[in-house]
Amino acid sequence: MKVKKVKFLIIGAGLSGLITANELRENGEEDFIILEARSRTGGRILTKEGIDLGATWFQKQHVYTSEVLSKYNLDYFEQFSKGKSVLVYNSMAPAHLFESDPNAPGAKRISGGSDSLIQALSNPVAANLELESPVTHIKMQDNFLEVMVQGESYHAEKVIICLPPKIAENIEYTPPLPDNLKEVMQKTHTWMSNAIKVGITYPEAFWKKKGLSGTIIGQIGPVIELYDHCNAAENEYSLMGFVNEGLREETAAHRKERILAYLEQHLGPEARNYKNYIEKDWAKEEYTSGKSLKSVYMSPQYGNSIFKKSFLDGRLYFSGTETSPLYGGYLEGAIYSGLNTAKKILS
Ligand SMILES: Cc1cc2nc3c(=O)[nH]c(=O)nc-3n(C[C@H](O)[C@H](O)[C@H](O)COP(=O)(O)OP(=O)(O)OC[C@H]3O[C@@H](n4cnc5c(N)ncnc54)[C@H](O)[C@@H]3O)c2cc1C
């Protein structure tokens, strides 16, 4: 078995793991490896054909996110919401049209898609990254932790788990983790792990020409929320939204037809004249959702204080958005926990 010795081992190259890695590098620490199970970095951030299939928005109060964006010279812009929006609230009554308050602070989107942030964070640590490396076992040895990945073994002084706690539960620990920690990991819902997103690109933003914002809200529709998703330069046109989970087990063709018919009904016949149609069901992702899908319709509690502790002889740390006491679940929580964890292990 091949053995690699390293000071710090970061497990997971999502936003939180990449933030920690960059903090280490900027503090002159080069002796670390990031192990990522997927063949890409970013975890729940994924932009394809201009569509944010994972995280999209941040808010004015998300100050760590704004700081990271400005540090990496990334621009952001306001979510488009001008014009009439559609509220579908009753299957028998006509939809209601409304306009959002132009003075209310809107959600913000990262120019070039959320993945621009992941690329900016991945590039400086590319030499430390090992993709397609799912960690299966963490074992305490005399004065290091042994981490196993498909026939390879890593010996690390400190290991930082930057995974949703429920996914970190799939790793075997020797000796086993304390029962109270296992219980919290088990109960911590992975934010958005049950979401299905849809993105549809068009030759033009036909909805804007009709004075519509592109927003359609309604729990009874095949898409429960839909928004304008044109790019910052407004020369690529698309709509993006969340598919009703009731359609998860339908055939892809049937789901698509239901969605297009709904868009046609509320935005007009041009909705069928699309260029590209993509969907992403996060419940089918082994490294986000695992095998136990559970839909959650209220904001769960995040940042349990048990995640502040270290385990396995003080060498094992937990990070990631679900462990964050500040904006847990959000990009902001991932960044905050990533920064905090770096500070902790460097001190
Ligand atoms: C559909 C969707 C929409 C969202 N919308 C928003 C939004 O608009 N605004 C917002 O603020 N947040 C949103 N979020 C949440 C946001 O994406 C997360 O808060 C953030 O990306 C979490 O980052 P993380 O690093 O904590 O976790 P993750 O992104 O989950 O990263 C964990 C990483 O660990 C890897 N991994 C898993 N198991 C192993 C293993 N055994 N070995 C090695 N690697 C492993 C995974 O592949 C992944 O790369 C959304 C999420 C989804 C899915």
The ligand as an SDF file (V2000), in Angstrom:
LIG
                    3D

 53 58  0  0  0  0  0  0  0  0999 V2000
  -29.6480   23.1220   -5.4220 C   0  0  0  0  0  0  0  0  0  0  0  0
  -28.9300   23.9550   -4.4050 C   0  0  0  0  0  0  0  0  0  0  0  0
  -29.1800   25.3000   -4.3290 C   0  0  0  0  0  0  0  0  0  0  0  0
  -28.5250   26.0990   -3.3830 C   0  0  0  0  0  0  0  0  0  0  0  0
  -28.7400   27.4530   -3.3880 N   0  0  0  0  0  0  0  0  0  0  0  0
  -28.0500   28.2380   -2.5480 C   0  0  0  0  0  0  0  0  0  0  0  0
  -28.1360   29.6530   -2.6580 C   0  0  0  0  0  0  0  0  0  0  0  0
  -28.7840   30.1910   -3.5610 O   0  0  0  0  0  0  0  0  0  0  0  0
  -27.4330   30.4010   -1.7490 N   0  0  0  0  0  0  0  0  0  0  0  0
  -26.6630   29.8420   -0.7690 C   0  0  0  0  0  0  0  0  0  0  0  0
  -26.0570   30.5830    0.0240 O   0  0  0  0  0  0  0  0  0  0  0  0
  -26.5190   28.4830   -0.6840 N   0  0  0  0  0  0  0  0  0  0  0  0
  -27.1860   27.6840   -1.5530 C   0  0  0  0  0  0  0  0  0  0  0  0
  -26.9910   26.3340   -1.5150 N   0  0  0  0  0  0  0  0  0  0  0  0
  -26.1250   25.7720   -0.4580 C   0  0  0  0  0  0  0  0  0  0  0  0
  -24.6220   25.9040   -0.8180 C   0  0  0  0  0  0  0  0  0  0  0  0
  -24.4100   25.2650   -2.0420 O   0  0  0  0  0  0  0  0  0  0  0  0
  -23.7930   25.2610    0.2900 C   0  0  0  0  0  0  0  0  0  0  0  0
  -23.9640   25.9840    1.4870 O   0  0  0  0  0  0  0  0  0  0  0  0
  -22.2720   25.2080    0.0400 C   0  0  0  0  0  0  0  0  0  0  0  0
  -21.9380   24.9990   -1.2880 O   0  0  0  0  0  0  0  0  0  0  0  0
  -21.7110   24.1030    0.9460 C   0  0  0  0  0  0  0  0  0  0  0  0
  -20.3100   23.9990    0.8340 O   0  0  0  0  0  0  0  0  0  0  0  0
  -19.5450   22.9360    1.7190 P   0  0  0  0  0  0  0  0  0  0  0  0
  -18.1270   23.0080    1.3510 O   0  0  0  0  0  0  0  0  0  0  0  0
  -19.9090   23.1130    3.1550 O   0  0  0  0  0  0  0  0  0  0  0  0
  -20.1860   21.5040    1.3200 O   0  0  0  0  0  0  0  0  0  0  0  0
  -20.2170   20.7320   -0.0940 P   0  0  0  0  0  0  0  0  0  0  0  0
  -20.3730   21.6870   -1.2080 O   0  0  0  0  0  0  0  0  0  0  0  0
  -21.2600   19.6820    0.0510 O   0  0  0  0  0  0  0  0  0  0  0  0
  -18.7640   20.0780   -0.2150 O   0  0  0  0  0  0  0  0  0  0  0  0
  -18.4380   18.8210    0.3100 C   0  0  0  0  0  0  0  0  0  0  0  0
  -17.4360   18.1600   -0.6270 C   0  0  0  0  0  0  0  0  0  0  0  0
  -17.0230   16.9060   -0.0640 O   0  0  0  0  0  0  0  0  0  0  0  0
  -16.9620   15.9110   -1.0750 C   0  0  0  0  0  0  0  0  0  0  0  0
  -17.0800   14.5900   -0.4430 N   0  0  0  0  0  0  0  0  0  0  0  0
  -18.1900   13.9560    0.0310 C   0  0  0  0  0  0  0  0  0  0  0  0
  -17.8680   12.7610    0.5840 N   0  0  0  0  0  0  0  0  0  0  0  0
  -16.5280   12.6230    0.4610 C   0  0  0  0  0  0  0  0  0  0  0  0
  -15.5870   11.6220    0.8560 C   0  0  0  0  0  0  0  0  0  0  0  0
  -15.9580   10.5060    1.4920 N   0  0  0  0  0  0  0  0  0  0  0  0
  -14.2690   11.8040    0.5580 N   0  0  0  0  0  0  0  0  0  0  0  0
  -13.8280   12.9420   -0.0730 C   0  0  0  0  0  0  0  0  0  0  0  0
  -14.6950   13.9290   -0.4710 N   0  0  0  0  0  0  0  0  0  0  0  0
  -16.0130   13.7730   -0.1950 C   0  0  0  0  0  0  0  0  0  0  0  0
  -18.1180   16.2650   -1.9740 C   0  0  0  0  0  0  0  0  0  0  0  0
  -17.9620   15.7140   -3.2560 O   0  0  0  0  0  0  0  0  0  0  0  0
  -18.0410   17.7970   -1.9880 C   0  0  0  0  0  0  0  0  0  0  0  0
  -17.2010   18.2840   -3.0040 O   0  0  0  0  0  0  0  0  0  0  0  0
  -27.6140   25.5090   -2.4720 C   0  0  0  0  0  0  0  0  0  0  0  0
  -27.3340   24.1410   -2.5610 C   0  0  0  0  0  0  0  0  0  0  0  0
  -27.9830   23.3710   -3.5190 C   0  0  0  0  0  0  0  0  0  0  0  0
  -27.6600   21.8960   -3.6350 C   0  0  0  0  0  0  0  0  0  0  0  0
  1  2  1  0
  2  3  1  0
  2 52  2  0
  3  4  2  0
  4  5  1  0
  4 50  1  0
  5  6  2  0
  6  7  1  0
  6 13  1  0
  7  8  2  0
  7  9  1  0
  9 10  1  0
 10 11  2  0
 10 12  1  0
 12 13  2  0
 13 14  1  0
 14 15  1  0
 14 50  1  0
 15 16  1  0
 16 17  1  0
 16 18  1  0
 18 19  1  0
 18 20  1  0
 20 21  1  0
 20 22  1  0
 22 23  1  0
 23 24  1  0
 24 25  2  0
 24 26  1  0
 24 27  1  0
 27 28  1  0
 28 29  2  0
 28 30  1  0
 28 31  1  0
 31 32  1  0
 32 33  1  0
 33 34  1  0
 33 48  1  0
 34 35  1  0
 35 36  1  0
 35 46  1  0
 36 37  1  0
 36 45  1  0
 37 38  2  0
 38 39  1  0
 39 40  1  0
 39 45  2  0
 40 41  1  0
 40 42  2  0
 42 43  1  0
 43 44  2  0
 44 45  1  0
 46 47  1  0
 46 48  1  0
 48 49  1  0
 50 51  2  0
 51 52  1  0
 52 53  1  0
M  END
$$$$
